[in-house]
């Protein structure tokens, strides 16, 4: 049996982007966990104080680049092939994103 058919590999897909997305998502989870622990850490002893400083540095490091990396990654994965002009792209995105957003907000406000 052919392995490509067995596992249904997409030869055009860049798996490096998937790995980057997984790693960035894990860093976001770690950053959120460390911020949650910061609020619950007792600063009465020297050990807890040291742990709090370390977690704060880790969170600052993660939050220093992770959103920029997500924007970069989404730009790398963006395909412009189905849009001939920038007007078509803007109209398509407006219909798909902005109109449903405001419709949802209208329902929420009711």
N, C-alpha and C positions, 0 to 999 in steps of 0.2 A: 504494500500500500504506500502511496506517495505521502511523505510527511507534510508537505505544504497543504494538501487537501485534508489530512487528518487534523491538523491544528488550525486550519483556516487562517494562515498568516496573511496580513495585508502588507505587501512588499513596499507600498508607498508611504506607510506610516513611519514616523520618526519616533522610536521608542525612547530616545533620550529625553524628549519633551515630557513623556509620561513619567519617567523616573524623576525629572526635575519637579514636576507637579506634585508627586508623592512626597518628595523630600521637603518641599516648601510647605505642604499641608501639615506634615509632621512638625516642622518648626513652629508653625502657627499654634498648633495644639500645645506644644511645650511652652511657648510664650504665654498662652492663656492660663495654663496650669500654674506656671510660676507666679503670675500676677495674682491668681486666686489664693495661692499659698502666702503671698506677701501680706495680704489683708488679715490672715489668720495666724501669723507668726507672732509669738510673744517675744518682745525685745528685752525681757528682763535679764537674761543671761548672755554672757559674751559669745557663746556658741551660736545661739539663735541670731544674734546680731550679725555675726559673720556670714551665716547662711543667707540672711535677708539681703545683705550686700551682694553676695554672689548671684542670687536669683535675680536681683535688680539689674546687674550687669548683663546677664544672659538675656533677659527680656529686652533691654535696650539694644543689644546687638541684633537680636532677631527682628525687632520692630524697625531697625535702621535700614533694612534692605528688602524685607519680604514682599511688601506691596509693589515696590518697583520691579522686583523679579517677576511677580505675577503679570504686571502690565507688559513687560518685555516678552514673556512667554506667550501671552495672548496675541501680541503683535507678530510673533514668529509664526503662529498657527493661522493667522488671518489669510483667507483666500479672496482675491479680487476677481477671479476669473469669470464669475457669473454676472458682474456688473460692468457695463460698457463705459458709463460716465460716473462722476462723483455725485451728480444729481440722483441717479438711480439708487446708488448706495444709501444716500441720506434719506430718500423717500422710503426705501425698504426698511431701514433701521427705525425710522420714525413710526411706521405702521406697526412694526413688530415689537418695539420697546416702549415708546413714549405713549402711544394711545392706550395700550393695556395698563400701563402704570397709572395714568390719570383716571381711567375707568375704575381700577381697583381702589384708588384713593377716594373716588366719589362714593363707591359702595361702603368703604370703611367709615367715611364721615357721616353717612346716613345712620 
